[in-house]
Amino acid sequence: GSKRRRAKITGRERKAMRVLPVVVGAFLVCWTPFFVVHITRALCPACAVPPQLVSAVTWLGYVNSALNPLIYT
């Protein structure tokens, strides 16, 4: 009973240890461009950032939300 429960918890923890880096990696890949573009716009008003780029990086951030269910299953 107790041994089996410990093994099950260990299995869950092992899965979490595999999933967490993927979740963090996906988050960084999807949201870093968004923040780079918006920080650039804030700090460099003279820099021309095309509206299409702003839209693309915003959608890339949204893609992160779509990836999460796929990553967790």
Backbone hydrogen bonds, N-H to C=O, Kabsch-Sander energy under -0.5 kcal/mol:
donor,donor_aa,acceptor,acceptor_aa,energy
5,R,1,G,-2.2
6,R,2,S,-2.2
7,A,3,K,-2.2
8,K,4,R,-2.2
9,I,5,R,-2.5
10,T,6,R,-2.4
11,G,7,A,-2.1
12,R,8,K,-2.2
13,E,9,I,-2.7
14,R,10,T,-2.5
15,K,11,G,-2.3
16,A,12,R,-2.6
17,M,13,E,-2.3
18,R,14,R,-1.3
19,V,15,K,-2.5
20,L,16,A,-2.7
22,V,18,R,-0.7
23,V,19,V,-2.5
24,V,20,L,-2.7
25,G,21,P,-2.5
26,A,22,V,-2.7
27,F,23,V,-2.3
28,L,24,V,-2.6
29,V,25,G,-2.6
30,C,26,A,-2.5
31,W,27,F,-2.7
32,T,28,L,-2.0
35,F,31,W,-2.1
36,V,32,T,-2.6
37,V,33,P,-2.5
38,H,34,F,-2.4
39,I,35,F,-2.5
40,T,36,V,-2.2
41,R,37,V,-2.3
42,A,38,H,-1.8
43,L,39,I,-2.6
44,C,40,T,-2.1
47,C,44,C,-1.5
49,V,47,C,-0.8
53,L,50,P,-0.8
54,V,50,P,-1.8
55,S,51,P,-2.6
56,A,52,Q,-2.5
57,V,53,L,-2.7
58,T,54,V,-1.8
59,W,55,S,-2.4
60,L,56,A,-2.2
61,G,57,V,-1.6
62,Y,58,T,-1.7
63,V,59,W,-2.1
64,N,60,L,-0.9
64,N,61,G,-0.7
65,S,61,G,-0.6
65,S,62,Y,-1.0
66,A,62,Y,-1.1
67,L,63,V,-2.1
68,N,64,N,-1.7
70,L,66,A,-0.6
71,I,67,L,-2.4
72,Y,68,N,-2.5
73,T,69,P,-1.0
